Amino acid sequence: MSGPTPSPFLIDCWPRLGAAGPVLDLASGRGRHARWLVARGEALVALDRSGTALRELQRSLSPSARLLAVRADLEQGHRIPAADGAFGAVLVFRYLHRPLAAEIERVLRPAGWLVYETFTRGQTELRNGPSRPEFLLAPGELSQLFPGLRVVHFEELVTPGPRPEALARLLARKPG
Ligand SMILES: C[S@@+](CC[C@H](N)C(=O)[O-])C[C@H]1O[C@@H](n2cnc3c(N)ncnc32)[C@H](O)[C@@H]1O
């Protein structure tokens, strides 16, 4: 698989999730996670407001891939265009729009999984990545954003390497 690599957090979590599909990759971008999951046989919905990103994702996959690309602006109406309980797993990486929390819970089926990783306020000290407060999580915030889900794993960390990132990671599960 070419292009940006998936987050190590998704790779670590995935074996615990079992046959999770269908999976919603929310704010998927060009699909570094969608492509990784399609390669593992998962059925995916990739949602983003960028038609360019979604077209790039579709072009990178074989026509037989089980991927539906949906172009939608999640901040218009604060709604995910999907039925209640439509997904066995929802992925959110590097995107934060707090009013969607209840929507994420709604579209998860019972016993469905949420895998979420995005930047914390610690990022402002690292001179790269987003700096606007509305895109950055307060300490502990991600672990409390989904009151209807059970927290299975939560951590906040600064990644090592030349371009460190201050991240929060959450693996949570809807009650069965
Ligand atoms: C930093 S990228 C992350 C992409 C991908 N999740 C990843 O980790 O590689 C943020 C993505 O959020 C999308 N996005 C931003 N605002 C959005 C909105 N209002 N509705 C839907 N997607 C949005 C952008 O188009 C972009 O693809």
Ligand as a Chemical Component Dictionary entry (heavy atoms), coordinates in Angstrom:
data_LIG
# 
_chem_comp.id                   LIG 
_chem_comp.type                 NON-POLYMER 
_chem_comp.pdbx_formal_charge   0 
_chem_comp.three_letter_code    LIG 
# 
loop_
_chem_comp_atom.comp_id 
_chem_comp_atom.atom_id 
_chem_comp_atom.alt_atom_id 
_chem_comp_atom.type_symbol 
_chem_comp_atom.charge 
_chem_comp_atom.model_Cartn_x 
_chem_comp_atom.model_Cartn_y 
_chem_comp_atom.model_Cartn_z 
_chem_comp_atom.pdbx_ordinal 
LIG C1  C1  C 0  -6.295  16.349 9.127 1  
LIG S1  S1  S 1  -7.355  15.583 7.974 2  
LIG C2  C2  C 0  -7.458  13.933 8.632 3  
LIG C3  C3  C 0  -7.752  12.920 7.583 4  
LIG C4  C4  C 0  -7.731  11.455 8.069 5  
LIG N1  N1  N 0  -8.706  11.208 9.099 6  
LIG C5  C5  C 0  -6.348  11.074 8.544 7  
LIG O1  O1  O 0  -6.121  10.929 9.742 8  
LIG O2  O2  O -1 -5.461  10.961 7.695 9  
LIG C6  C6  C 0  -8.934  16.266 8.417 10 
LIG C7  C7  C 0  -10.037 15.898 7.429 11 
LIG O3  O3  O 0  -11.277 16.411 7.933 12 
LIG C8  C8  C 0  -12.045 16.828 6.840 13 
LIG N2  N2  N 0  -13.048 17.776 7.310 14 
LIG C9  C9  C 0  -12.803 18.983 7.874 15 
LIG N3  N3  N 0  -13.953 19.591 8.148 16 
LIG C10 C10 C 0  -14.953 18.753 7.742 17 
LIG C11 C11 C 0  -16.375 18.830 7.754 18 
LIG N4  N4  N 0  -16.983 19.906 8.215 19 
LIG N5  N5  N 0  -17.088 17.789 7.277 20 
LIG C12 C12 C 0  -16.453 16.691 6.785 21 
LIG N6  N6  N 0  -15.109 16.562 6.747 22 
LIG C13 C13 C 0  -14.366 17.590 7.218 23 
LIG C14 C14 C 0  -11.039 17.447 5.895 24 
LIG O4  O4  O 0  -11.538 17.538 4.559 25 
LIG C15 C15 C 0  -9.849  16.513 6.042 26 
LIG O5  O5  O 0  -9.897  15.488 5.060 27 
# 
loop_
_chem_comp_bond.comp_id 
_chem_comp_bond.atom_id_1 
_chem_comp_bond.atom_id_2 
_chem_comp_bond.value_order 
_chem_comp_bond.pdbx_ordinal 
LIG C1  S1  SING 1  
LIG S1  C2  SING 2  
LIG S1  C6  SING 3  
LIG C2  C3  SING 4  
LIG C3  C4  SING 5  
LIG C4  N1  SING 6  
LIG C4  C5  SING 7  
LIG C5  O1  DOUB 8  
LIG C5  O2  SING 9  
LIG C6  C7  SING 10 
LIG C7  O3  SING 11 
LIG C7  C15 SING 12 
LIG O3  C8  SING 13 
LIG C8  N2  SING 14 
LIG C8  C14 SING 15 
LIG N2  C9  SING 16 
LIG N2  C13 SING 17 
LIG C9  N3  DOUB 18 
LIG N3  C10 SING 19 
LIG C10 C11 SING 20 
LIG C10 C13 DOUB 21 
LIG C11 N4  SING 22 
LIG C11 N5  DOUB 23 
LIG N5  C12 SING 24 
LIG C12 N6  DOUB 25 
LIG N6  C13 SING 26 
LIG C14 O4  SING 27 
LIG C14 C15 SING 28 
LIG C15 O5  SING 29 
# 
